[in-house]
Amino acid sequence: MENGFIYLDPPYFKTIKGKHYEVNMTLEEHHELAVWLHDADKQGVKWLLSYDVDPRAEELYSSFKFEKIQVPYSVARSYGDGRAQMDEEYLIMNYNYKEDNYYKQVDLTKKPKLDVFL
């Protein structure tokens, strides 16, 4: 699957069943996912994984690139005045998005030009 790309957002290590996800993952399932992604990397598949900031993620994916980002969480975790609480997450990837031209700054205030093929 060379030139493929996979984005994954699995249940995090610190999830609460029913609050964050319908199901949680066991530690063994987190390990199996890491083995699967290491294999995908060897096959040339680029992937991006979002995870909670947790030492277990750091251990499982230590040979890959990490970027810590600030993310807003749902209204369920708000300050009460509509502002979402911010939290940290990891983006873990097996490629360098800045060097591989995967990083492109987009002006979201402009409408995109769409080409339609008939």
N, C-alpha and C positions, 0 to 999 in steps of 0.2 A: 504494500500500500504506500509506495513511495510517493511523496508530494501530498500525502493526506494530512489532515489536521483534525485534532480532537480537542474539544473543550469539555472539562468535567467539573461538576459542582456536587461532589458526594456529600452525604451526611458528615458533619464535622465530628471531631473527637469529643467535643464538649456539648453535643446536642441533647435536647430534652425531647423524648419521644412525644409526638402529638403537638408540640409547640413549634419546633423548627422543621421537622420532617415527619412523615407518617411512619417511617421505620428508621431505626438506627443501624449502624454498621458495627459489627464486633471488631475487636482488635485483629483477629485473624482475617476478616474481610478487608480491613485497611491494608494489611500486609499483602494480601492477594492482589489488590488494586496496584500497589507499588510494584510488585513483580511484573504484572501485566504491562504497566507503563514503561518499566525498564526494557522489557522485550520490544515494545512498540518503538522505543528510541533506537534500539539496535536495527530495526527494520526501516529506519529513516522517516518514521512518522513524527511530525511535530505535534506537541500537545501542550495545553495550558490547563492547569489545575488550580482551583481556588480551595483554600483550606483555612481553618482557624489557626491563629498563632499558637502553636503547641509544640513542645519539644519532640513529641512522637513524629510529627510531620517532618521536622528538621532531620530526625534520624533516618526515616524511611527514604527521604529524597535528598540526602546530603550531597550527592554528586550532581545535582541540578541547580539551576538559577532560582533564587528567591527574590521577590520584591514585596516589601511590606507596604500595604496601602490602607488608607482611611476610607471606610465605607459607611454610608448611612443605613441604619436598620429600619425596620418597618415601624408603622405608627404604633404598633403594640408595644414598642420600646421607645416611646417618645417622652419628652420632658413634660407633657401635659398641655403645652401651648402649641402643639402641632409640629414642633421641630423634632426631627428624628435624632436619636442618639447616634453618635459616631462610635465606631469600633474599628479594630485593626484586623486585617486578614492577610494571608499570604497569597500571592500569585506565584505558583511554582511552574517552571517551564523548562523544556529541554532545548531551547534555542534562545538566541539573543535577539529580541524583537527590534532593538534599535539598529543593529548591524544587518539584520536580514530583511530590512525594509518592511517589517510587519507593523512598525510604529509610524503612524501618520496622524498628524494633528488635523482635526476636522473642525470647521467653524459651524457649529450647530444652529447658528442664528440665520444661516442662509439656506434657502431651499435647494435641494440637490437637483442637478440637471439629469433627467431620466431619458435615456434612449429607448425607444420602443421599436421592437422588431416585429413586423407583421408577416 
